[in-house]
Amino acid sequence: MHGAERTKLVAQSLMGAADWIEKVVKEEKIECEFMRVPAYLYPHATGESSMPTTAKSALKKELDASVKAGLTGTKWVDLGGGPEVGGITECLEFQGSAEFHPLMYLEGLAAAVEKHGGKIYEGTKAWKAEDDKVETEDGKVVRCKAHVMATNSPCNHNLAVHSRQMPYRSYVVGLLVPRDAVKRAMYWDTAEPYHYTRLENWDDNNMLLIVGGEDHKTGSLWPYDPYAKQVPGINRYAKPEKYARSRWTSAGATVLRWNGQVMEPADMLWLHGLNPVVPDPNSYIITGDSGQGMTGGTIGGMVVADLILGRKNPYADVYSPSRPPPIGTALEIAEEGAIVAASFAERALPKVTLSYDMDADSGAIVQKGLEKVALYTDESKKQHAFSAICPHLGCLVHWNSTEKTFDCPCHGSHFDRYGKVINGPAKADLKPIEDW
């Protein structure tokens, strides 16, 4: 998609980000369980005595591409198929991958920023950013030579960014496994959607086996009528848990379940640099994490810092938000446009609602006159009504019965059951309907 030379630069930036993190961890003495571990890419077919020819061919192509990209430590291995490796036999090994505890690392990184003279202020919502200032929600102004929206998805209305990436939700389960029952490594398969596995310390006797996947577009693939008075419950964690137990037979109790959102760029590369199209030389963005937020965020910081300081960065052009879309991404960009168009059509089409009677602790999108309403019925059966129109760019939100949130399928904004924004790019809450 991007050609040999750019692919080499992508590989270099990934390895460089891991090296940068390791260097900072050592220099700043950050306790975050940093280690180098092997990573294994294996075929998703199970229950067969040998690897299918198609899977073997796909992995061999991946091996060839990896070596051409400069990942010379990649090799073909056979793990033997034991329970400690999830039954995996032939697969690709990527040597020297980095693993660490992200929250412990961020705590240490924040302390290092302050130690070196930086200031960190939390709980202050930036409402407007332009030229040499950032205005907060309460009207205060911060003057600056540059501002960076490192907000997962930029909190702006720039379609040059939002049309090039789509929000996906990913589901994760954490199961206890006895120490030494699973080989310490990273694992991911070739399934679509794919699965990923990591290990984390838990207690003296157990490790936490973290298995995730089953990604889908935010606000979509929900098998329900968004206007129905009652949304059926969907157990989104059943599939990853079933997959985990089929692979890792030593897995015991499931102790954690969570899900998160990633931004998937149409051309698979992050968007780091000047805010495109906007005539503001002080405005930068870091977005498009593609499920690799720690690596991508590190690369984004390296690229944007150099741009602000006027230094040449070898990866700036590769990740530039203004880069032309490569041939082959038109379908993905058109798909994002189709989702937006469908949302506006859904918003415009009337839906007759005969009853607003709902079960306790449930939500739905209903129609009242000409207005679409995001309706939540709390545990005491009191109803809370809000406009179902996302304040970001006007798409129709959907009810998420797993998280009990209202989610925007267009650009990934999330609102809690009481309409409060909890994830951008929207900055404002859903508008309350007072006369419900």
N, C-alpha and C positions, 0 to 999 in steps of 0.2 A: 504493500500500500504506500509506503513512504520511501522506498528505494534503499539500496545497500548502505550508502553513506549515512543517511539520517538514522537508519536502524542501528548502526554502530554507535552513533552518538547517544541514542536512547539507552543502549546497553551500558555505555560508559557512565551515563548520568545515574542509572540505577545503582551500579557498583560504587560510584563516587558518593552517593547519598549514604549508603551503608558505612562506607569508610569515614565519612564526616561525622556521623552519629557516634561511631566507635571512638573516634578521636576526642570528641567533646565529652563523652562519658568518662574517658580516662583522665583528661585534663581537669575536668570539673568534679571528678570523684562522685559521679552520680550513681547511686545504688538503684539499678533497674533490671538486674538479672540479664545483662547483655551477654550473648554468646553467639558463636558461629556454629551453625548446624547444616547438615545436608538437606536439600529439598528434592522431593520426588514427584514427578509427573507420571501418572499411570493411566492405562486405559480403563474406561468405566465399565466394560463388559465384565460380568461376574458369573460364577457357576460354570465356567468352561475350563477344560483341561489345558488349553493353550490359548495364547493371545490370538484373536481374530486377525486375519490378514489385513483388513482395512485399518484396524487400530495400530498394528505394527507399522504399516506404511505411513500413517499419519505421524507417529512418533519419530520415525526415521527422518521424515521431512522436517520435523521440529528440531531434531538434533542437528541436521545439516544447516538449518537457518541460524541456530544458536551459535554454532562454530563460526559461521560467516560473519555474525554480528560481533564476534570477539569474545564470546563466552567460552573460552577454550577449556575451562574446567568441566564442561558438560560432557557426560558420557553415558553410554548404554550399560545398565547393570541388571542383575537378577537378584532380587532380595530374598528369594527362596520360598516365598509364599507362607511363612509362618504366621501365627496369630499376633506376634509382636509387631508385624508390619502390615497388619490388616489383610493378610492373604495375598499381598502384591508379589508378583514374580518379576517379569521383565518390565522395565520402566526407564525413564531418564533421570539422572542425578545431576542436580545443579549444586556444585560445591560452594562452600563458604557463604551461605545465606546468613543474614543477620536476624536475630530474634531478641526481643526485649519486652519488658512490661511497659506499655505505652503511658499509663497514668503516672507511674513512678518516674519515668523519663521526663514527662512534661513538668512534673513538680520540680525536678532537678534543673531542668532547662529554665524554668521561670526564676528560680533562685539565682542561676548563673546570670541571667539578664539583669537582674537587680544588682548583683554583686559588681557587674561591670558598668553600672551607671544608668541602666535603663529603668523606666517606670512602667508599671503595669496597673491599670485601673479596671476593675470589674464592675458589673452591674450598671453600666452606663450605656444606654441605647443610642447609637449613632443614627440620626434620622436623615440627614442630608450631607452629602460630601461632594464638593466641587471646588475647583481652583485651589486656593491655598488655605482652605478651612473645612472643618467638619462641624456640623451643627448637631447638637444632641436633642433628644426628644423634648427636654424642658427648655430649649431655646439657648442654652449656653453654646459658645463657639470655641473650638480649639483651632488655633492657627498652626499650619504645618507646611513644610516644603513638599511633602509627598504623603499620600494616604493609600493604604492597601486594603482591599476587601478580601480578606482571607476567611470567608464566611461559608465555606462549603459551596453554596451557590451565591453569586453576587447579589446583594440587596439593591438591585436597580432594575430598570425596564429595558435594558439593552438587548434587543432581539438578536444582535450579532453574536451574543454569547448564549442566550437561552435557547436559540434555535439549533445550537450545535451540541447540546448535551441533554440527556434524558435521565430522570430520577428513577432509581431502582431500589426496591427493598430487599434485604437479605436477612435470613433467619438463622439463628445460632442456638445450639443446645450445649450445655456443659455437663458431662457425666464423669463420675469418679471411676478411676482405674487404679489398681494396685501399682505402687512404684515398681519400675523396671518391667511392667507388663507390656508397655508399648515403647518402641524405639524412639528416642528423642530426635525429632526431625520435623520438617514441614511436608505436608502431603496435599496434593490436589489432583483431581481427575479430569478426563476429557469430556465428561457428560455435558449436556446442554439442557437446563442450567447445571453448572458444575458444583462440586462439593470441595470443601477445604477442611483440613484438620491440623490442629496445633495442640501443644501440651503446655500446661502451666502448673507451677507448684501449688499444692493445696494444703496438705498437712504432712505429718511424719510418715504416714502409711500410704497416702494416696496422691495421685496427680489428677489434675482436671483435664479431661479430654474435651477439647473445644472443636465441635464439628458444625459447620455452617454451609449455607448454599440455598438452593431452591429460589434463586432471585427472580423477581418479576417486576414489571414496570409499576411504579407507584400509582395507586388508584385504579389499576386495571386488573384484568383477570380475576375480578371478584364475581363469582357466579351468583349475582343477585340483581334484582331490579333496584336501582338506586333510589327510586321513589316509593318503594314498598313500605308499608307501615312497620314491618318487622324484618330485620336482617338476620338470616340464619347464622349461627356461630360456625366459624371455620377454624380448625386446629392447624395452623400453619407450621407448627413445630413437629407434627407427627411424622412427616417425611424425613426431615433431617435426623430425627431420633431413630427411626427405623433403619435409615442408612447407616448411622453410627454403629448400631448394634449388629448389623449384618457384616460389617467390616471388622470391628474391634470387639471380639467376642468376650473379652475380659471386662467390658464396660459394666458398671454397677448402677447405682442410683443416679437419676437425673436431678441435679441440684440447681441449675440455672437455665433460664430461657430468656432470650432477648432478640430484638431485631433492630436494624439500623438502615439508614439510607445512604446510597452512594450515587454520585453523579457520573454517568457514563457518556464520554464524548463520542461523537459520531465516528471520528477517525482514531479512537483509542488512545490519544495522547492528551496530557494535561494542557490546560490553558493558563499559562503563567506569563505575565507581562503587562504592558500598557493596556488599559481598557479600550477595546477596539471601537472605531468610528467616532467616539467622543473626542471633541477637540480640547482635551484637558491633559497637558503634559505631566500633571501631578498625580493622575489617577491610575492605580494598578490593581490587578485582580490575580488571585490564586484560586483555581477551581478545577473541576474535572478529575476528582481523585480516583475514579474507576476502581474503587474498592481497595486502593493502596494508599490510604491517606497519610500514613507516617512517612513512607518513602516519597510520595508525591509532594507532601507538604514541605519536606526538607529540600527537595529540588526547587520548589517554588520559592522558598526563602533565599536559596543561593542565587537563583536567577534574578529575582526582583531586587535583592540588595545590590547586586552589581549594576543593574540598570539605574537605580536611584543614585548610586555613587559615580556613575559615568564610566564604569569598568566594563571591559569586554568579557562576555560570558559565552563559552562554547555551545551552550544549550539554548541560548535566548531565541534564536531563529526557529529551532525545532519546536519549542513550546509556545511560540508567539500566538496570542489570541487572534492576531490579524492574519495568520497564515492562510493561504487559499486552501479550501477543502480538497484533498486528493481525489483523484478519479476513483470511483467505487464507493464513495460515501453519500452520493446523492440520495440513495434509497433511505438511508438512516435519517438524513436531514428531512426528507419528505415525510417520513413516518412521524417525526416530532410535529411537523406542520399538520399532519392528518389528525393527531391526537388533539391538538388545539382546536382545529376546525370542528371535530366531533363534539368537543366540550361546549363550544359556542352553540352548536346545533341542539345539543341536549338542553342547554340553557333556554333556548328560544321555544322549543316545542312544549306545548301545554301537556299537563298530566292531571287527569281527574283523580282527586283524592277524596274518598268517601268518608274516611275516618282518620283521626290523628291519635287514636287510642293505641298506646304502645306499652310493652312490658317495661318494668322498672330497669334502670341502668342500661338503656338501649338508645340507639340513635337512628336517624334516617333523613333522607332528603324528601321533603314533601312540597306540595303546591298549595299556595293560598292566593286566590285571585290570579294575578299575573306574576306573582313573586315566588321564586324558589326559596325554600326555607330549610336551613340546617336545624333540625329539631332533636334535642336530647331530653329524655325523660329520666330523672335521677331516681335514686333508690326509694325516695318517699313519694314517687309518682308526680313530682312537680316537673313541669316542662319548661325548658329553656330554649328560646328561639332566636336564631340569627340569620342574617342574609347568607345564602349558600354561595354567594359570588366571592371568589378569592380577590382580596384587595390588591393583589400584585398586578395581574394583567386581565382579570375579569373572567377566568374560567370557573366552571361549576365544580365545587368540591364534592367528594364522596365520603360516605361513612366507612370507617375502618373498624370492623367489629373486633379485631384482635387487640389493637391498641386503644380502642375507644377514642378515636380522634377523627377529625374531619381532614381529609387529605386532598390536595390538588393534584390531579393527574397530569397537568401540563408541565409544571416546573418544580413540583415537589414541596410546596409549602404545607406545613402541618399546623393544625389548630386543635387545642384540647377540647374536651366535651363541652366546655363553657365558652368556646369561641376564642380563647386566648392564643395568639400565635406562639408556637414553640419551636418553629424551624422556618427559616427563610426559603426563598427570597422575599416573601411578603414581610413587611415591617409592622403593619397594622393588624389589629384583631378583626375577626368577623364582626360586622355591624349588628348590634343587638336589635331585635324587634320588640319594641316596648309594649305594643298593644295586642300581644298574643292572647 
